[in-house]
Amino acid sequence: QMCIRDRYMGTLYVWGSNDSGQLGIRPDLGIEMYETAMFPTQMLIDGIDKNKVKAYDLADNMTIVLLENGELYWAGLRLAYKPEQLIIPADKKPKLVGACHKAVAIVTEDNNIYMKGSFLEHVHENLETGILTADISVFNNGEILKIGGKYRNRFAIVKH
């Protein structure tokens, strides 16, 4: 997979393998399940005019996107072939996002971790939303500066 990745507000373009829907561009491709986007294709999110992306991460089968308005979207896992909104509590402000094999993570400004899929163990699940939360004591309650992963490996850079 290849993608354009930076920390500037802008529009997200993706290309590469889309076999799990991880690129979030399904409406732009045909009906075949195992398609590849050979050229940069804009990820479209319903209802967002310019799709101003603040942060995102892309793994082998999932994508997570944070828009400048604080909304979060995910795609992939052969469940979401175009971005679907991921809801966390309204009083939480997301600051970081990370993706790895079968999971995405959101770190909020108050250092809470919310997940879709099992990014960390020892989690609590909201049965209404399916969103998981993690206990950050595993990081000795330090400030998470970066979180992510590749395939089944995960990492966090933590300031103590």
C-alpha positions as MATLAB code, in Angstrom:
seq = 'QMCIRDRYMGTLYVWGSNDSGQLGIRPDLGIEMYETAMFPTQMLIDGIDKNKVKAYDLADNMTIVLLENGELYWAGLRLAYKPEQLIIPADKKPKLVGACHKAVAIVTEDNNIYMKGSFLEHVHENLETGILTADISVFNNGEILKIGGKYRNRFAIVKH';
ca = [
       0.000    0.000    0.000;
       1.061    3.522   -0.668;
      -0.495    6.710    0.557;
       0.201   10.386    0.971;
       0.734   11.067    4.670;
       1.401   14.387    6.347;
       0.244   16.553    9.214;
      -1.251   19.360    7.165;
      -4.931   20.093    6.760;
      -5.856   18.842    3.335;
      -7.557   16.265    1.184;
      -6.607   12.587    1.478;
      -5.616   10.628   -1.629;
      -4.932    6.884   -1.427;
      -3.927    4.097   -3.789;
      -2.815    0.476   -3.676;
      -4.542   -2.701   -2.530;
      -8.168   -2.302   -1.471;
      -9.016   -5.959   -0.849;
     -10.452   -5.246    2.619;
     -11.920   -1.849    1.730;
      -9.112   -0.192    3.704;
      -8.735    2.652    1.207;
     -12.314    3.772    1.734;
     -12.901    4.372   -1.991;
     -15.244    1.510   -2.858;
     -17.786    3.614   -4.823;
     -14.984    4.622   -7.218;
     -14.061    1.033   -8.043;
     -16.077   -1.655   -9.818;
     -17.781   -4.626   -8.244;
     -14.789   -6.949   -7.893;
     -13.776   -7.608   -4.286;
     -10.004   -7.710   -4.882;
      -9.396   -4.467   -6.698;
      -6.404   -2.219   -6.685;
      -6.468    1.537   -7.110;
      -3.611    2.137   -9.515;
      -3.803    5.930   -9.341;
      -4.246    8.328   -6.411;
      -7.956    8.454   -5.612;
      -9.609   10.928   -3.253;
     -11.187    9.394   -0.168;
     -14.711   10.763   -0.035;
     -16.590   11.148    3.219;
     -20.336   11.786    2.932;
     -21.435   15.252    4.017;
     -17.955   16.745    4.266;
     -17.392   19.300    1.521;
     -13.610   19.474    1.370;
     -12.629   16.521    3.540;
     -10.019   18.478    5.485;
      -7.895   15.763    7.021;
      -6.013   16.584   10.202;
      -4.469   13.141   10.813;
      -4.798    9.569    9.590;
      -3.108    6.219    9.475;
      -3.332    3.293    7.066;
      -2.558   -0.348    7.812;
      -2.833   -3.495    5.728;
      -6.610   -3.801    6.205;
      -7.868   -0.665    8.035;
      -7.749    3.116    7.761;
      -8.526    5.770   10.393;
      -9.141    9.438    9.505;
      -9.439   12.466   11.819;
     -11.015   15.534   10.215;
     -10.253   19.070   11.334;
     -13.774   19.321   12.803;
     -12.941   16.418   15.171;
     -14.994   13.758   13.377;
     -13.456   10.302   13.024;
     -13.960    7.818   10.181;
     -12.700    4.296    9.556;
     -12.776    1.865    6.646;
     -11.700   -1.718    6.049;
     -11.972   -5.218    7.530;
     -14.218   -6.199    4.613;
     -16.991   -4.481    6.580;
     -16.688   -0.847    5.515;
     -15.692   -0.192    1.901;
     -16.289    3.525    2.246;
     -15.554    5.554    5.386;
     -17.963    5.080    8.290;
     -18.116    7.474   11.210;
     -16.593    6.301   14.471;
     -18.210    7.934   17.505;
     -16.388    8.580   20.764;
     -17.857   10.539   23.716;
     -18.692   14.119   22.696;
     -16.597   15.638   25.512;
     -13.429   13.905   24.212;
     -11.231   15.711   21.657;
      -9.151   13.387   19.462;
      -5.498   14.356   18.909;
      -3.836   11.224   17.441;
      -4.897    8.245   15.360;
      -3.138    4.985   14.588;
      -3.874    1.824   12.605;
      -2.580   -1.733   12.518;
      -3.860   -5.153   11.474;
      -7.614   -5.365   12.311;
      -7.579   -2.353   14.670;
      -7.474    1.424   14.871;
      -6.767    3.613   17.902;
      -7.699    7.183   18.806;
      -5.854    9.098   21.524;
      -7.729   12.066   22.971;
      -6.297   15.294   24.370;
      -6.873   13.964   27.906;
      -4.802   10.858   26.993;
      -7.669    8.349   26.776;
      -7.453    5.597   24.151;
     -10.490    4.538   22.116;
     -10.334    1.645   19.661;
     -12.178   -0.243   16.981;
     -10.718   -3.720   17.081;
      -8.280   -4.854   19.719;
      -5.374   -2.408   19.505;
      -4.484   -3.016   23.174;
      -5.461   -5.742   25.622;
      -7.297   -5.137   28.912;
     -10.047   -3.039   27.412;
     -13.600   -2.086   28.280;
     -16.277   -2.350   25.591;
     -19.243   -0.041   25.123;
     -21.875   -2.569   24.042;
     -24.009    0.113   22.357;
     -21.260    1.457   20.081;
     -18.771   -1.424   19.951;
     -16.005    1.078   20.787;
     -13.305   -0.154   23.153;
     -11.401    1.918   25.715;
      -8.008    1.037   27.161;
      -6.357    1.561   30.492;
      -3.312    3.800   29.882;
      -1.598    2.653   33.060;
       0.234    0.168   30.827;
       2.203    3.241   29.665;
       2.832    4.334   33.274;
       0.265    7.116   32.719;
       2.653    8.976   30.418;
       1.531   11.270   27.599;
       1.085    9.409   24.319;
       2.872   11.333   21.546;
       2.407    8.830   18.686;
       0.581    5.540   18.293;
       0.390    3.114   15.404;
       1.603   -0.125   13.955;
       2.231   -2.239   10.921;
       0.487   -5.529   10.356;
       0.288   -7.206   13.805;
       2.903   -5.031   15.510;
       1.929   -1.926   17.456;
       3.866    0.913   19.060;
       3.412    4.001   21.191;
       5.871    6.811   21.821;
       5.234    7.999   25.363;
       6.587   11.006   27.272;
       7.084   10.589   31.023;
];
